[in-house]
């Protein structure tokens, strides 16, 4: 429990800030942070941190980045984490471009859920948003579907003037393949201008757009995975659509259950708050497990009640450095 009585049992672990794409909302133009901060946690350090986290009550874990599949030892990390007593679930968040050859090995290693970024189905718009190749992502999605994961979710970040015309095609794609699709509001993690009227596309607008084509039936009891989405079933298409509105949902933080561990070993209790605690220093300066537990417990103690995105938040580290 944190200081506000919330059960915090979900740790998102970034294993790299490197990425083979350049998403508009995640990585600033010209960012090369890894060239000056190469000292990421090793596989053994990540596994040890996860073990200590499990000992104090963390049960769900998700490997993120950057793009976690650019890291060559990801299978070793997954295998090590699955051996930890108390670890109930190991998930993965990926852009999907490297997933096709790795989907089955990841499943065999112990990954049970995959979240895939898919911000557009038009190849040109996809390239505009990410700088990447949509065909690689679609191949990754097909491989994930055949690999046997318990959960596959698609994520789309909403950007006015960029991909709002992709919302309905993405819904139809979701319905066709039977994958839940989540629409996510922009957050000022990399740039502040994402919140301008020209750029920000609230989930309310997405709901109105969808309601013009189909009936949204609330699914208040539906929870898929461990995230904060609220779900609706579309009556005619059958698509299951989630909405994540960190900015417009004033109750967004009330049931927060997560903390983050960055690739360079900082525990970040809240995505939308600059406070971090240095776990890597304890790992590398001879700290025992009690010392590591102390850092986690202090992070729980100082976890804020809510994020600061609505209070002229000024990003200091981009999303790719914090972890998705």
N, C-alpha and C positions, 0 to 999 in steps of 0.2 A: 504494500500500500504506500501511496505517497502521502504528503501532508494534507491532502484534500479528500482522502478516503478512496481514491481511485486505485483499482487493481492494475498494477503495471507489470505485465508478464510477457511483453512482446519486445524483442530487441532486433532492430534492423542494423545489420553489420555491413558497412561499405568495405569492400576488399580492394578497391582501387579508385582513384579519381580519373584514371585514363578512360577514354572512350573513342571508338572508331566512328562516331557520329558527332555532329555539332548542333544539337537542338537549340532553337532560339531561346527557349525558356530555361535552359540548364547550364549552358557553357558560354561564357562571354567570348566575343570575337577575339582571337589571338591568345586565349588562355593556354598556358603551358605550365600550370602549377607543378606538375609532376617533375619538371626539370629542376625545380628548386627544392621540392619536398619529396625526394625519392624514398625517404625512410619510412615506408609503409610497414604495417605489422606483418610479420611472417605468418605462415600457415600455422606453425606451432603456437605462436602468440595468440592468434585468433581463436584457436581451439581452446587454449587455456582460459582466455577471457570468457568464452561461451560456457565453459565448465563452471567457472566461478559464478557467472550469472545464473546458471541453472540451479546452483546450490542455494541461491537466495530467492528463488521462485520464478525466474523467467522460464517460460515453457515453449514459446513460439519464436522462431528465428527466421529472418529473411536475409539472404545475401544480395547486396545491391552494389552499385558503383556510383559514378562512372558506368562503365559496362563491365560487369563481373566476368563475362566470358572472355575478355582479353587476358585474363590472368591464367597462366598455364597450369597452376596447381589447384584450380578450383575443385577438381574431383577429390583431391587429398583433403581439402578443407571440409567438404561435405561428409566424406567418410569418417573423418575424425569427430565431427560434431554429432553424427548419428550414433556414435558409441557412448555419448555422454548420458548418464542417468538423468532423467528428468526432461530431456529434450523431446517434446511431443511432435514438433513439426519443423521442418526445414524447407523454406520456400526460396524462390529465386525471382528477382525482377530483372528483365533484360530487354534490350531493343530488338532481339530476335535475329539479328543479322548473322550471328555465329552459332545459332541454335541447332540448325539442321543436323550437323554431324555429332552434336553433343547431347541431343535430347535423350536418346536412349541411355548413354553412359551416365548422365545426370540422374535419371530415374533409377537406374541400377545402384547408383551410389547412395541414394536415399532422399533425393529431392521429391517432394510430393505435390507442390503447387508452383505454378509459373504465372507471373504477371508479365504481359507483353505490351510494350508501347506500340500503338498504332494510331497515329495522328491524322492519317489521310489514306484513302485508297487510290486517289489519283497520283500516278507516279511523279508528276511534276510538282504537285503541291507537297507530296511527301519529301521530295528532295529539297524543296524550299525550306521546309520546317527543320529537317534533320541533316541535310547534306548527304543522305544515304540512298541506298538502292532498295526500293520497295520489294523487288522480286526476292531478295535475300530474306526479308522479313516473312513474306508469304511462305517461302520454303521452310522457314523455322516454325511457323504456325502449323503447317502440315505435319512436320516431324514431331512436334509436341503432341498433336492430336493422336498420332499413332504410337506414341511412347508409353502411354498408360498413366499419365499424371492424374491425380485425384481431382485437381482443380486447375483450370486454365482461364485466366481473365484477361480481357483486353482493356487497355487504358488509353484515353484520348484527352489531351490537354486542349482546352478551348481557347482559341485566339481569334478575336474579331478581325475581320478583313483578311484572314488567312485560311481558316479551315471550317468556318461555319457551314459552308455548302457541302461539307463532307459528313455532316452529322447523320443525315438520313441514309446515305450509302453504307456508313459504318453500322447503323442499326440493322439494315438488311443483311449485311455480312455476318453480324452477330447472330441473327436469327437463323440464317442458313446453316451455320456451323455449330450452333448450340452453346456458344461461349458468352458468359456475362460480359457486358460492355459498361465501362465506367467513364463518365465525363467529369473532368477535373478542372476546377477554376485555376487560372494563373495565380501564382503567389510571387511576391516581390523578393525572390531569393537571389536572382542574378542581376535583374535590372529593376529600377523603380518605375519606369514608364509602362510596365505591364498593367498598371492599375489605371491608366488613363482611359477616358471614354472611347478613344480610338482603338485601344488594344484589348480591353477587358471584356470578356463575354461571360456573363454570370450564368449559373446553372438554371436560374429562373427563365432566362431567355431560351435556353435549350429545351426546357420542359414545354414552353409555349410553342416552340417550333414543332416539337414532336406531337403535341396535342392537336395540331392542325391536320395531322395525317393519321393519327391513331389515338385510341383511348389509353391513358396511363392509369393503371390500376395499382394503388399503393400496396406494397408488400412489407408491412411494418415488422413482421417476424422473420424476415429473410436476412440471414447473415452468411456471407460467403467469404471465408477466410477471417482475418482479424482486423480489417481496416474500418474506416468510419463511414463508408458509403451507405446511403439510403436507397432502397431498391423499388422499382416499379416494373410491372409486367405490361407489355403492350398487347392489347386485347387481340388485334388482328394478326400482327406479325409473330407474336409469341416471344419476342425478344425480351430478355431480362436486362434492364438498364439500371445502373447505379449512378448516383450523383454525389460528388464530393465538393462541397462548397465551403472552403476554409474562410473565405472572406464574407460571403453573404449569409451564412448560417451562424447566427449569433450564439448558438448552443454547441458549436463545433467541438469545443475542448472539454465539454462536461464529462464525456466518457472516454477520454484519451487513455490508452493502455500501453503506450510505447515510449521507448527511448532509442537513441541512435548511438552507434559506435563508428566513428569516422575512420577512413583508411589510415590516417596517421595517428590513430590511437587516442582520440579524444571522445569522451562520453558527452553527448549533447542531449540533455534532458528534454528539450523542446526545439522542434525544427524552427519555429518562428521566434526564437530568443537566442541572443548571441552567447549565452553562458555555456561554457564547456569545462570539463574536468579532465586532467591529463592522466590517462591510464597507462600510456606507453612509458612514461617516466618511471612509474612504479614497476612495470614489467621488466624494465631494463636496468634498474638500479638495485636489483636484488630483493625486491619486495616479495613477501610470502603471500599465500592465498588470503590470509586475514587482511593484509594491506590492500589487496585488490578488492576484496569484499567491501572494505571501508570506502573506497572510491565510488563503487556502485551505490552503496547506501547513502552516501552524501549526495550523489546525483538525485536519488529519489527524494531526499529531504528538501533539496532546493528546486525541484521541478516546479515551474510556475503554474498558476491556475489556468492561464490562457496565453495564446500567442500574441505577438505585438504587431502583426501585419497591418492592422487598421490604424496604427499610431505612428505614421510617418516612418515606418521601418526602413532602415538603410542597410542593404546587404553588405556584408564584409567578406564572406566566403561564398562563392557560387554553389549552386546545387550540386554540381559534379564533385565538388570538394567535400561537401557535407555528407552526401549519400542520399539516394532516393528513398 
